[in-house]
Amino acid sequence: MPHRLGPGLLAGLLVTGVAFAQELPLFDAHLHYSDTAQQAHTADEALALMDRAGVRRALLSSTPNEGTVTLFEKAPGRIVPFLRPYRTRDDIATWTQDAAIVRYVEQELGRGIYRGIGEFHLRAGEAASPVVRQIVTLAERKNLILHAHADAQAVEELLRLAARVRILWAHAGLSAGPKAVRGLLESFPALFVELALRSDIAPGGQLDPEWQALFLRHPDRFLVGTDT
């Protein structure tokens, strides 16, 4: 879901992003251009904000998905479009039990632009639902990545179901510690992790030693994200 940033925090992120981007271009692995963002910013303004933050490319999803389509059509070389299984925000809590979602996803995939499905919310026990199983089958058939907002138990259930599908774990589960993340990374080679909203990884601006050791152990399995 999109998160609003206060002016001071946004300004700080932009200044930090510009300074950092002078050394390293940023790929934001968790960005949204949902209805509230579209009301606040035109597509050109959204791309200009990415410029100011030093974000060269971004994995983008939105509710509804028209926001993603709009930004992708504006900057196809810059936006990596993902398809959310949500027609409206009301679907967030119910999509895993709604057979109509599968038809909606199949129809949207007909656009031929999407590189993955998500970000979607998944609770423990929901990976066993027929809807989730069908979404996994679609991802397997079309070689799509699944971007899952899930805790450690839910993402492990999804990993066991989708053994042949690459999964990007949103927020590193929001609360999963480095030991839990390491266990899943080493058990499931198709798992990748993005770190949006995980300020606990570097409290006070200092990288936690356990997380640092994990990043050095698996440097090709982590992505930066903002969830903005």
MIGUMI-277272 format. One line per 10 residues: number of its first residue (from 0); their letters; for each residue x, y negated, z of C-alpha. Coordinates in steps of 0.25 Angstrom, whole numbers, plus 5000, padded with zeros to 4 digits. Last residue first. Example, Ala and Ser with C-alpha at 12.3 -4.5 7.8 and 13.67 -1.06 7.14 Angstrom:
# residues 2
1) sa) 5055 5004 5029; 5049 5018 5031 $
END
This chain:
# residues 228
227) tdtgvlfrdp) 5025 4979 4993; 5029 4993 4997; 5044 4989 4998; 5052 5001 4992; 5066 5006 4992; 5069 5020 4987; 5076 5032 4993; 5079 5046 4987; 5092 5043 4980; 5100 5039 4992 $
217) hrlflaqwep) 5097 5052 4999; 5108 5054 5010; 5112 5039 5010; 5098 5035 5012; 5096 5046 5023; 5109 5040 5030; 5103 5026 5029; 5090 5031 5035; 5097 5037 5047; 5106 5025 5049 $
207) dlqggpaids) 5094 5015 5048; 5097 5003 5039; 5098 4990 5046; 5089 4979 5042; 5083 4978 5056; 5077 4992 5054; 5082 4998 5041; 5074 5011 5039; 5063 5005 5048; 5059 4995 5037 $
197) rlalevflap) 5053 5007 5029; 5042 4999 5022; 5046 5005 5008; 5057 5015 5009; 5055 5024 4997; 5058 5039 4998; 5060 5050 4987; 5056 5064 4988; 5058 5074 4976; 5070 5081 4983 $
187) fsellgrvak) 5060 5086 4995; 5067 5092 5007; 5079 5082 5008; 5070 5070 5006; 5060 5075 5016; 5070 5078 5027; 5077 5065 5024; 5064 5057 5026; 5061 5064 5039; 5075 5061 5044 $
177) pgaslgahaw) 5074 5047 5039; 5061 5043 5047; 5047 5044 5041; 5039 5032 5044; 5034 5025 5031; 5035 5039 5024; 5048 5035 5017; 5040 5022 5013; 5034 5029 5001; 5039 5043 4998 $
167) lirvraalrl) 5043 5044 4983; 5039 5058 4978; 5045 5065 4966; 5036 5077 4962; 5040 5091 4960; 5037 5095 4975; 5024 5088 4975; 5016 5096 4986; 5028 5097 4995; 5032 5083 4993 $
157) leevaqadah) 5018 5078 4996; 5017 5086 5009; 5031 5080 5013; 5025 5066 5009; 5014 5068 5019; 5022 5073 5030; 5032 5062 5029; 5022 5051 5028; 5016 5047 5015; 5016 5035 5005 $
147) ahlilnkrea) 5019 5044 4992; 5025 5039 4979; 5024 5051 4970; 5033 5051 4958; 5027 5055 4944; 5032 5067 4935; 5019 5067 4927; 5015 5082 4931; 5021 5081 4945; 5014 5068 4948 $
137) ltviqrvvps) 5001 5073 4943; 5002 5086 4951; 5005 5077 4963; 4993 5069 4961; 4985 5082 4960; 4990 5087 4973; 4987 5073 4979; 4973 5074 4975; 4971 5089 4979; 4975 5085 4993 $
127) aaegarlhfe) 4987 5092 4999; 4996 5080 4999; 4985 5074 5009; 4990 5081 5021; 4999 5070 5027; 4995 5057 5021; 4998 5051 5007; 4998 5037 5002; 5001 5035 4988; 5012 5026 4981 $
117) gigryigrgl) 5010 5033 4972; 5010 5041 4959; 5023 5039 4950; 5029 5034 4938; 5017 5028 4932; 5016 5022 4918; 5008 5032 4910; 4995 5025 4911; 4988 5039 4912; 4994 5040 4926 $
107) eqevyrviaa) 4982 5031 4930; 4972 5041 4925; 4979 5053 4932; 4979 5044 4945; 4965 5041 4944; 4961 5055 4942; 4969 5060 4954; 4963 5049 4962; 4949 5054 4959; 4951 5066 4967 $
97) dqtwtaiddr) 4952 5058 4980; 4957 5064 4992; 4972 5060 4991; 4967 5046 4987; 4959 5043 5000; 4968 5034 5009; 4974 5026 4998; 4962 5026 4989; 4956 5014 4995; 4967 5005 4990 $
87) tryprlfpvi) 4961 5007 4976; 4964 5016 4964; 4975 5023 4972; 4983 5034 4967; 4995 5025 4965; 5002 5025 4952; 5017 5022 4952; 5023 5012 4942; 5038 5009 4941; 5038 4994 4939 $
77) rgpakefltv) 5050 4987 4933; 5051 4992 4918; 5036 4991 4917; 5035 4976 4922; 5022 4970 4919; 5015 4983 4915; 5021 4989 4928; 5015 4978 4936; 5001 4979 4930; 5001 4994 4931 $
67) tgenptssll) 5005 4994 4946; 4995 4984 4949; 4984 4992 4941; 4987 5004 4951; 4977 4999 4961; 4984 4999 4971; 4999 4998 4966; 5011 5006 4964; 5025 5001 4960; 5039 5007 4960 $
57) arrvgardml) 5048 4995 4958; 5059 4989 4949; 5068 4978 4950; 5065 4973 4964; 5074 4962 4968; 5063 4956 4978; 5062 4943 4969; 5060 4951 4956; 5050 4960 4963; 5042 4947 4967 $
47) alaedathaq) 5043 4943 4952; 5037 4956 4948; 5025 4954 4957; 5024 4940 4952; 5023 4945 4938; 5013 4955 4942; 5004 4944 4948; 5005 4943 4963; 4995 4942 4975; 4983 4949 4969 $
37) qatdsyhlha) 4992 4959 4963; 4998 4962 4976; 4985 4964 4983; 4981 4974 4971; 4993 4982 4972; 5007 4980 4966; 5015 4989 4975; 5029 4993 4977; 5037 5005 4982; 5049 5009 4976 $
27) dflpleqafa) 5055 4995 4974; 5068 4996 4966; 5078 4986 4969; 5090 4981 4962; 5103 4981 4970; 5113 4970 4973; 5106 4957 4969; 5093 4965 4973; 5097 4964 4987; 5096 4949 4988 $
17) vgtvllgall) 5083 4948 4980; 5077 4959 4988; 5081 4952 5001; 5075 4939 4997; 5062 4946 4992; 5061 4954 5005; 5063 4942 5013; 5052 4934 5005; 5043 4945 5007; 5045 4946 5022 $
7) gpglrhpm) 5043 4931 5023; 5030 4931 5014; 5024 4943 5021; 5024 4956 5014; 5011 4963 5010; 5011 4978 5009; 5005 4986 4997; 5000 5000 5000 $
END
